[in-house]
Amino acid sequence: MDFRKYDVELSKIEYRALLRNSMISLMFKDQLRSPKNSGEFVTLHMSESTLDSLAGFVAAEANHAETNADEQLLGSAFESLDATLNVIKTRGR
């Protein structure tokens, strides 16, 4: 099992959307707790397996969002997470 941690970059808007979602913020509170700020973006630090789980939760929450705005923000966050996950998986091959 790979225990390496990777930098995961999200826009501040995407990050705030994750914090506002009660399920995501509860399930991933440790990973969301201390982001590094970098201009318009924040950087989180997590393992590939945690990133994969977070992406799955974000996708599910986007699909069941109460408002179109929440769906769009969570969808955007999912795309960022999924892109990072794909880069990690591609480098590992």
Residue pairs with C-beta under 8 A, 6 or more apart in sequence:
1 49
2 47
2 48
2 49
2 92
3 47
4 47
4 48
5 45
5 46
5 47
6 45
6 46
6 47
6 48
6 51
6 84
6 88
7 43
7 44
7 45
8 43
8 44
8 45
8 46
8 51
8 80
8 81
8 84
9 38
9 41
9 42
9 43
9 44
9 80
9 84
10 18
10 41
10 42
10 43
10 44
10 77
10 80
10 81
11 40
11 41
11 42
11 76
11 80
12 37
12 40
12 41
12 42
13 73
13 76
14 73
14 76
14 77
14 80
15 32
15 35
15 42
15 44
15 77
17 70
17 73
17 74
17 76
17 77
18 24
18 25
18 28
18 32
18 58
18 74
18 77
19 25
19 32
20 70
21 61
21 70
21 74
23 57
23 61
24 32
24 54
24 57
24 58
24 61
25 32
27 57
28 50
28 53
28 54
28 57
31 44
31 45
31 46
31 50
31 54
32 44
35 42
35 43
35 44
36 42
36 43
36 45
46 54
48 85
48 88
48 89
51 81
51 84
51 85
51 88
52 85
54 81
55 78
55 81
55 82
55 85
58 74
58 77
58 78
58 81
59 78
61 74
62 70
62 71
62 74
62 75
62 77
62 78
63 71
65 71
65 74
